[in-house]
Amino acid sequence: MIAHRRNWFYRLAGQKFAHAISFKMPMTAHQVREELQRMFSITSIEIWGR
């Protein structure tokens, strides 16, 4: 299922708690993952939308 959301939660590898991130345009999980990898230069990112 492809979900387009503006608000997503992510947790980087080794972190205990999740962080929220918001975008102006609705984005898919794949787009969010690419943006977070570009921001943090880390490949291990757990994301989910609510």
DANORFEN-V681655 format. One record per residue. N is the residue number from 1. RES is the residue in three letters. PSI is psi in whole degrees, -180 to 180 (none if undefined). Layout:
n:N res:RES psi:PSI
n:N res:RES psi:PSI
//
This chain:
n:1 res:MET psi:131
n:2 res:ILE psi:118
n:3 res:ALA psi:132
n:4 res:HIS psi:115
n:5 res:ARG psi:156
n:6 res:ARG psi:-31
n:7 res:ASN psi:127
n:8 res:TRP psi:157
n:9 res:PHE psi:144
n:10 res:TYR psi:155
n:11 res:ARG psi:124
n:12 res:LEU psi:160
n:13 res:ALA psi:130
n:14 res:GLY psi:-9
n:15 res:GLN psi:145
n:16 res:LYS psi:-36
n:17 res:PHE psi:155
n:18 res:ALA psi:158
n:19 res:HIS psi:149
n:20 res:ALA psi:147
n:21 res:ILE psi:140
n:22 res:SER psi:148
n:23 res:PHE psi:154
n:24 res:LYS psi:-37
n:25 res:MET psi:146
n:26 res:PRO psi:138
n:27 res:MET psi:153
n:28 res:THR psi:167
n:29 res:ALA psi:-38
n:30 res:HIS psi:-44
n:31 res:GLN psi:-40
n:32 res:VAL psi:-44
n:33 res:ARG psi:-44
n:34 res:GLU psi:-41
n:35 res:GLU psi:-43
n:36 res:LEU psi:-38
n:37 res:GLN psi:-36
n:38 res:ARG psi:-39
n:39 res:MET psi:-42
n:40 res:PHE psi:-10
n:41 res:SER psi:40
n:42 res:ILE psi:139
n:43 res:THR psi:-21
n:44 res:SER psi:93
n:45 res:ILE psi:131
n:46 res:GLU psi:125
n:47 res:ILE psi:153
n:48 res:TRP psi:154
n:49 res:GLY psi:153
n:50 res:ARG psi:none
//
